[in-house]
Each structure stands twice: as C-alpha cells, then as structure tokens.
Amino acid sequence: MAKGKGPMIPGNMNNMMKQIQKMQKDMTDAQEKIEAENYEATAGGGAIKVVVNGKKELISIDLKPEIVDPDDIEMLQDLIMVAVNEAMKIADETMNKTMSKFTGGMNMPGLF
C-alpha cells in the first residue's frame, strides 16, 4: 500500500458529501422559489382568468361579467375547470423543467 493513499478516500468522500449537500440545498431553494410563484391561465377567450401558485393552490378566479349566463351554468363550470387545469399544468411543467436540471432528466418519483 502506497503512502498517502489512505487519506485521499475520506477527503474525496467528504468533498462528495459537500457537493451532494449543496445540490440538495439548490434543489430545495429552486422548489421553494417555484412554489412561491404564481401561474396564470385563461379560458373563454380571456373571459376567465385563474391564478394558482406552485403549491397547486388556487389563488384567484377572475370572471368577466359577459361570461356569466344564468341559463348556461355548465359552460361556465367547464371553462373554469379548463382554466384551472391549464394553470396547474403550467405550474407542474415549470417544476419538472427546473428540477430536471438537477436530476439530469431522470424521472425520480416523489422527489418533487
């Protein structure tokens, strides 16, 4: 066994652990930033606007008066669902795109 090789392994492990800890912190910071952002989508030609945050919480719904037809509540409900689902999709895609920078594009269920 050559002299000096023993300490290299712990040093390399220590360095690798520091890199892993930094990556974990960077991932957590990125996830927190995305969760704090708002994502907006519209439906009905802009007559309905919804905003969700990165935690997939509905923040607001804005309806233009002309979209409210008491004789066609189903259309209004459908348009709201379309807008909410689109906003959630945008939030998901933003999270996935950002996190894939850390995972190298690997699908890691439960990570985020």
N, C-alpha and C positions, 0 to 999 in steps of 0.2 A: 504494500500500500504506500503510495507516494505521499510525502509530507504536504500538508496544505489542502488536501482534497476533502478532508472531513468537514471543516468549517464552511466550505462552499455550499453544501447541501442545505444546512439550516439558513444560510444567508439567502439562497435562492428561494427557499420556501417562504421566508419572511417577506421577501420582495414580492413574490407572487400573491401572498395574502394581502399585502398592501394594495396591490393592483385590483384584486377582487373586491376589497372593501371600497375602493374608490369607484369602481364600476357600479357597485350596489348603491352607493350614495348618489351617483349621477343618475341612475335609473329611478331612484326614489324622487329625486328633485324634478326630473322630467315628468314623471307621473303626476306629482303634485301640481306642477305648472299646467298640465293638460286638464286636470280635474278642476282647476280654478278658472279656466277659460270658458267662454260661452260660445255656443254653436247655434246658428240660426238657419231656419229653412222656411220656405213659403209654399203655399198651395193656392189653387183657385186664381191663378194669375196675380198673385201677391195680395189677394183679399184676406188671406190668413197668414200670419207670421207667428212662428213659435221659436222660443229660445230655450235650450237645455244647457246644462253645464257638463263638464267632463265626467261627473259622477253619475250621469244619466238621470239627473233630476230636472223636471220641468220647471223653468224659471218664469216664463210668461207666455201668454197667448194673446195675440192682438187680432181682432176681427174688424174688418171694415163693415159698416152698417149694411151696405148693399148685399153682402153675402148672407145675411140673416133673413131667411124666408120661413115664416112660421108654417107654411104648407109643405116645406121640404127639409125637415129636420135631419133626415137620413143623409142628404147630400152634405150638410154642414158637418155632421159627425164624421163622415168619410173623409172630408177634406182635412179636418183636424187630425185624424189618425195618419193620413198621408204625410202631413207636415211634421208631426211629432216623430214618426218613424224615420223620416229623412234626416231630421236633426240628430237623432240618436245614431244613425248610420254615419253621419259626418264625424260625430264625436268618437265613435268606435274606430273609424278609419284613421283619424288623427292619432289616436292612442297606438294602434297597431303599427302605423308608419314610423312613429317616433321610437317605439320600443324595439322595432326590428333593427334599428341601428345598433342596439346593444346585443341583440341575440343573433345577429348575422343572418336574419331571415328565417331562423329555425322557429317552428311553431312550438311554443312552450306553454301548454295549457296551465292555467292557474297562476301564471307569473304576473299577469296584469289583467 
